[in-house]
Amino acid sequence: MLTDNHQRLIEAAIQAKEYAYAPYSKFRVGAAFLCADDTIVKGANVENASWGGTICAERTAVVKAVSEGQKDFTALAVTSDVVAPISPCGICRQVLREFCASDMPIFLVPADYPKKDAEDGGILEVTAGSLLPHSFGPEDLELPKQPTSP
């Protein structure tokens, strides 16, 4: 069952999608983070003609939050125009790994939410850790290293 804060978070992700700039792929995505202080930070995907300059909604939200001093996240919601839950891409998963606890809930929200005949409106709830198992993170940089030869 979704909490009131989780419902607010989902609504924020849906609102964020409206600001997506996706003239090339036509694939709009909205994301929203719930911070520990109950603040919600939204992001939308922003495409670029050079493709490499494109930034996904999840990373937009992370960059906005971190640049505003927010780094303690308790949940994430992601939605698109697809009527099935869509998962973050690989690079977004790695960026989420940097800032999110492995047990943090992520709500993957279908475009036709709430589905009347589906539990929790058709949302797929996963965790940050389940999206990127055996991940590489900041603590791995502190592991002992084998000396290199001269």
C-alpha positions as CSV (number, residue, x, y, z in Angstrom):
1,M,0.0,0.0,0.0
2,L,1.3,3.4,-0.9
3,T,1.8,6.0,1.7
4,D,0.6,9.6,1.3
5,N,4.2,10.7,0.6
6,H,4.6,8.0,-2.0
7,Q,1.4,9.1,-3.7
8,R,2.7,12.7,-3.7
9,L,6.0,11.4,-5.2
10,I,4.2,9.6,-8.0
11,E,2.1,12.6,-8.8
12,A,5.3,14.7,-8.9
13,A,6.9,12.3,-11.4
14,I,3.8,12.5,-13.6
15,Q,4.0,16.3,-13.5
16,A,7.7,16.3,-14.2
17,K,7.1,14.2,-17.4
18,E,5.2,17.2,-18.8
19,Y,8.4,19.2,-19.0
20,A,10.4,16.6,-20.8
21,Y,12.2,17.8,-23.9
22,A,12.2,14.8,-26.2
23,P,11.9,16.0,-29.8
24,Y,14.0,13.2,-31.2
25,S,12.9,10.0,-29.4
26,K,9.4,11.3,-28.5
27,F,10.0,9.2,-25.3
28,R,9.1,11.5,-22.4
29,V,10.2,10.5,-18.9
30,G,9.5,12.1,-15.5
31,A,11.2,11.2,-12.2
32,A,10.9,12.5,-8.7
33,F,12.9,11.9,-5.5
34,L,11.5,12.0,-2.0
35,C,14.1,13.4,0.3
36,A,14.5,12.6,4.0
37,D,12.9,16.0,4.9
38,D,9.9,15.2,2.7
39,T,11.0,17.6,0.0
40,I,10.3,16.3,-3.5
41,V,12.8,17.1,-6.3
42,K,11.5,16.5,-9.9
43,G,13.4,15.9,-13.1
44,A,12.5,15.3,-16.8
45,N,14.6,13.9,-19.7
46,V,16.3,16.6,-21.8
47,E,17.4,15.4,-25.2
48,N,20.1,16.9,-27.5
49,A,20.7,16.6,-31.2
50,S,24.1,15.2,-30.4
51,W,22.5,12.4,-28.4
52,G,25.5,12.2,-26.0
53,G,24.4,15.5,-24.5
54,T,21.0,13.9,-23.5
55,I,20.3,13.6,-19.8
56,C,17.7,11.2,-18.4
57,A,15.0,12.2,-16.0
58,E,16.5,10.3,-13.1
59,R,19.9,12.0,-13.5
60,T,18.2,15.4,-14.0
61,A,16.5,14.9,-10.6
62,V,19.7,13.7,-8.9
63,V,21.7,16.7,-10.3
64,K,19.0,19.2,-9.2
65,A,18.7,17.7,-5.7
66,V,22.5,17.4,-5.1
67,S,23.1,20.9,-6.4
68,E,20.5,22.1,-3.9
69,G,22.1,20.3,-1.0
70,Q,19.8,17.3,-1.0
71,K,21.6,13.9,-0.9
72,D,19.4,11.9,1.5
73,F,16.8,10.2,-0.6
74,T,14.1,7.9,0.7
75,A,12.2,7.0,-2.5
76,L,12.1,7.5,-6.3
77,A,9.2,7.4,-8.8
78,V,9.8,7.1,-12.5
79,T,7.1,7.3,-15.3
80,S,6.9,7.5,-19.1
81,D,4.3,7.5,-21.8
82,V,4.4,3.7,-22.0
83,V,1.5,1.7,-20.4
84,A,4.0,-0.6,-18.6
85,P,6.5,0.2,-15.9
86,I,9.8,1.3,-17.4
87,S,13.1,0.9,-15.6
88,P,16.0,3.3,-15.4
89,C,18.7,2.8,-18.0
90,G,22.2,1.5,-17.0
91,I,23.9,4.8,-16.5
92,C,21.0,6.1,-14.4
93,R,21.2,2.9,-12.3
94,Q,24.9,3.6,-11.6
95,V,24.2,7.2,-10.7
96,L,21.4,6.0,-8.4
97,R,23.9,3.6,-6.8
98,E,26.1,6.6,-5.9
99,F,23.3,8.3,-3.9
100,C,20.7,5.8,-2.9
101,A,20.6,3.1,-0.3
102,S,20.3,-0.4,-1.8
103,D,16.9,-0.9,0.0
104,M,15.4,2.4,-1.1
105,P,12.1,1.9,-2.9
106,I,11.7,2.8,-6.5
107,F,8.2,3.0,-8.0
108,L,8.0,2.3,-11.7
109,V,4.8,3.9,-12.8
110,P,2.9,3.0,-16.0
111,A,1.5,5.9,-18.1
112,D,-2.1,4.7,-17.4
113,Y,-1.7,4.8,-13.6
114,P,-3.8,4.1,-11.8
115,K,-4.9,0.9,-13.5
116,K,-8.3,0.0,-12.1
117,D,-7.8,-3.8,-12.2
118,A,-4.2,-3.9,-10.9
119,E,-2.8,-4.0,-7.4
120,D,-1.2,-0.6,-6.4
121,G,-2.5,0.8,-9.7
122,G,0.0,-1.2,-11.8
123,I,3.1,0.2,-10.2
124,L,6.1,-2.1,-10.1
125,E,8.0,-1.5,-6.8
126,V,11.7,-2.4,-6.9
127,T,14.7,-1.4,-4.8
128,A,17.9,0.5,-5.9
129,G,19.9,-2.6,-5.1
130,S,17.8,-4.9,-7.2
131,L,18.3,-2.7,-10.2
132,L,22.1,-3.0,-10.1
133,P,23.2,-6.1,-8.2
134,H,26.9,-6.6,-7.5
135,S,27.4,-2.9,-8.2
136,F,30.5,-0.7,-8.0
137,G,30.2,2.1,-5.5
138,P,32.3,4.7,-3.6
139,E,33.3,2.2,-0.9
140,D,35.0,0.0,-3.6
141,L,37.5,2.8,-4.2
142,E,38.8,2.2,-0.7
143,L,39.5,-1.5,-1.0
144,P,43.1,-2.6,-0.8
145,K,44.8,-2.7,-4.2
146,Q,47.6,-4.9,-5.4
147,P,50.9,-2.9,-5.9
148,T,51.8,-2.2,-9.5
149,S,55.2,-3.1,-10.9
150,P,57.6,-0.3,-11.7
